[in-house]
Amino acid sequence: MNEKFIKFDVFGKSLSIKRQDRQSDQPQWLLFRDSGTGLRSRIHEVIIPPELKETELAGYLDDIFHENATAKHSQVLKLT
């Protein structure tokens, strides 16, 4: 399993995404909320289409979470 986490600042919230490649199932993207202390909790309510490329993730997060935008936090930024 790939342990690479892709980190994002999503309108001021720290989220990360990991690609999970299963041998018997289609690969999937997993979304996590980052605590800032090294702990992550899975966000099960958001399903990221498995066919999305890594370069498309920020745009998808923007589409899903755009209602959380504020004047101070107006965009989704890829951190790593």
C-alpha positions in Angstrom: 0.0 0.0 0.0 1.3 3.4 -0.9 1.9 5.6 2.2 2.3 8.9 0.4 0.0 11.6 1.6 -0.7 14.6 -0.5 -1.4 17.6 1.8 -3.8 20.4 1.0 -4.9 23.6 2.7 -8.6 23.6 1.9 -10.0 27.0 2.7 -8.0 27.1 5.9 -8.5 23.4 6.9 -5.6 20.9 6.7 -6.6 17.8 4.7 -4.6 15.1 3.1 -5.3 12.5 0.4 -3.7 9.0 0.0 -4.0 6.7 -3.0 -4.9 3.2 -1.9 -4.1 0.6 -4.5 -5.9 -2.8 -3.9 -5.0 -5.8 -5.8 -8.5 -7.1 -6.2 -10.4 -3.8 -6.3 -10.1 -0.6 -8.3 -7.6 1.9 -6.7 -9.2 4.6 -4.6 -8.4 8.0 -3.1 -8.9 8.3 0.7 -9.5 11.7 2.3 -8.2 12.6 5.8 -8.5 15.5 8.2 -5.1 16.4 9.7 -5.0 17.3 13.3 -1.7 19.3 13.2 -0.2 16.8 15.7 0.5 14.0 13.3 -2.9 12.3 13.7 -5.3 11.9 10.8 -9.0 10.9 10.8 -10.6 9.5 7.7 -13.4 11.5 6.1 -15.8 8.8 4.9 -18.5 11.2 3.7 -16.5 12.4 0.7 -15.9 10.0 -2.1 -13.2 11.1 -4.6 -13.6 9.5 -8.0 -10.9 6.9 -8.5 -10.2 8.0 -12.1 -9.1 11.5 -11.0 -5.4 12.2 -11.6 -3.3 13.7 -8.8 -3.2 17.0 -10.7 -7.0 17.2 -10.5 -7.4 16.7 -6.8 -7.1 20.4 -5.8 -9.9 21.3 -8.2 -12.1 18.5 -6.9 -11.6 19.6 -3.3 -12.4 23.2 -4.4 -15.7 22.0 -5.9 -16.7 19.9 -2.9 -15.7 22.4 -0.1 -16.2 25.8 -1.9 -19.0 26.8 0.6 -16.2 26.9 3.3 -14.4 29.7 1.5 -13.8 33.0 3.3 -12.1 36.3 2.4 -9.1 35.1 4.4 -9.1 31.5 3.0 -10.4 31.8 -0.5 -8.6 28.9 -2.3 -7.4 25.3 -2.1 -3.6 25.0 -2.0 -1.6 21.9 -2.6 1.1 21.8 0.2 3.1 18.7 -0.8 
